[in-house]
Amino acid sequence: MSRHAVQRALLWAALLLFAAWFLTPLYVMVTTSLKDMDQVRAGSLLSLPTSPSLDAWARAWSSACTGTDCGGLKPFFMNSVLMVVPAVLVSTAIGSINGYVLSKWRFRGSETMFALMLFGVFMPMQVVLLPMSQVLGWLGIASSIWGLILVHVVAGIPSTTLFFRNYYVGLPDELIKAAMLDGAGFWKIFTRIILPLSTPILVVTLIWQFTNIWNDFLYGVVFSGADSKPVTVGLNNLANTSSSVKEYNVDMAAALIAALPTLFVYVVAGKYFVRGLTAGAVKG
């Protein structure tokens, strides 16, 4: 065997070892969620279920919370869907327009405005809790899904603006000038020229925003009410509910249910996310 073949075999062995190490927690979660509690107590964490069952999944979805009668993750999951979809779309739309203006329609002070907006990317989430609570109270949407949507839109605008602005800087200015000479205005140039060229960064931003908003816990627990809590808060309530017997299989099933949307997005669109990044999403 040649030296190159040995090096390649060692590289593959190392990669497989790291992949197995990284995926072991997911394997434990899946197998535990398919077991009943007798199997969980009797077997090891790595053992396969002797008689796989989706009973824990059904209970986690509809009736797992026995201590606080929360009705499982179903209402929380639906709250997250109702919150995430508009928040992602609105924040992405605003970010694309901001990036377009700050890169192709520059004005006096535009660079300063962009620099100030970047503070939102690095600002700790805890800083905005009190002022945002006051704003939601003034608007009359505190403890509601609409309030959570507004919070996530405002929190996401700095990141989406950064992505789109850095991507649009790489587009030739000659395209804009040629369209202006043909009589095209601001919105016509944006919709007919800029947006068709924005597919890579759109995918990146949509995935980024979806993941951040779906997985958020702090804003969800602070700004939500009894009927508007997202799935991350519901998962925390389920895992910490008082019960005489801790049902680890139900907890694992609930955690997988909460993670399925983001897992699905990355499995389906992960390669487009990487392509979008390399196309200029994080290029300064």
Order of alpha helices (4+ residues) and beta strands (2+ residues): alpha-alpha-alpha-alpha-alpha-alpha-alpha-alpha-alpha-alpha-alpha-alpha-alpha
